[in-house]
Amino acid sequence: MDKKVIMFDLTGQELAAQISHSLKPLITQQVNQVLQQRKEDESKPLSMAEAADYLHIGSTAFSNLVNRGELKFTSLRPDSKTGKKFFMISDLRDWLEANKTRSINEIKDAANG
């Protein structure tokens, strides 16, 4: 078997530019696949147990939030309290954002205009 040796007369910066140019389409494809998978995952409704797990809280605390009307959900039987409920990640994320505690610096910045 014959082996071929190819020599490059490139500086480190030129070599890096050539490699990054060659890898850019592959990296772009991989990033797009990850973003598409994430979009599909986020559009899938979660059960109560999955939603509680997403928020890292227990099922009792989660049920209390649902019963107080603090979390948006979709139900196949909206008139029934025992009907199966589904939750969207975007709604859970919105709830987290709306209920986060501000830091001391954020409060000071808001007070100072």
N, C-alpha and C positions, 0 to 999 in steps of 0.2 A: 504494500500500500504506500503510495507516494504522499508525502505530506508537503503542503505548501506553506510558506511563511510569507506573511504580508507585513511590510514595514510601513509605518506611518511617520511622517515628518511633521508632527503637529505639536504645538505647545499644549500644556495642560488645559488652558482655557479653550483652545480650539477643539481639543478632544472632548471636553465636557459639552461644548456647544453642539458638536456632531452627535454625541450620545443622546443629549436631551432632545434634539430634533428628531432622532429616530424613535425615541421612546414616547414622545408626546401623543401620537395617535393611540397607542396602546393604553397609556394612562388615562386619556380622555374617555376611551371606551369603558374602562373599568369604573371610572367615577360615574359615568352615566348609568351603568348597570346598577351600581349601589344606590344612586338617587332614585332610579325607577323602582327598585325593590323596596326602598324606604317609603316611597309614595304609595305603593300597593299595600304595604303593611299598615300604614297610617289610615288608609281608607277602609280597612276591615274593622267592623264593629267588634268591641270587646264585651265579654260577659261581665257580670258584676265581680266575680272572683278575679278575672284578668285585669279589670279596671282598678280594683283595690290594690292588686299587686303592682300595677303601673305606678300608682301613687305612693306605694310603700306604706300602706296603712292596713289595719286589720279590717276584717269583714264587718264587724259591729260598727266601728267608726265610719266606715264607708256607707253602710246602710243608714246610719243617722244623717249623714250628709244628703243622701238621696231623699230620705223621708222629709227633711227640712226644705227640700226644693233647691238646694244649693248647686246641684250638678244636673246638667242637661242629659237627657236620655231619650231613647226611642223605645216604645213598647208595642208589642203585637196586640196587647189588650190594655189600652190606656185607662179604661174604666176600672180595672182590677189592680189592687195593691200587690197581688201575688203574681201578676203577669210577668213574664220574662222581660228583662230590661237590657238594652244594649247601649254602649257608650262609645263615643268617638274619641280618639286620641287628641284631636285638635281641641275638643271641648274640655277634656281633662287638663290639657296644657294651658288653655285660657283660664280655667279655674285656678290653677297653680299660680299663674302670673297675677291674677286679680287678688289673690290672698297672701301674697308674699309680704313679709315684714320688711319695712325700709330700714336701712342701716342708719346709724347716727349721722354719718357724713351726708347721706341723702337728705335727712331731715334738716340738717344745718344748711345745706346748699339751697333747699327749698325756702327756708326762712330768710336767707340772705339775698334771695331774688335771683 
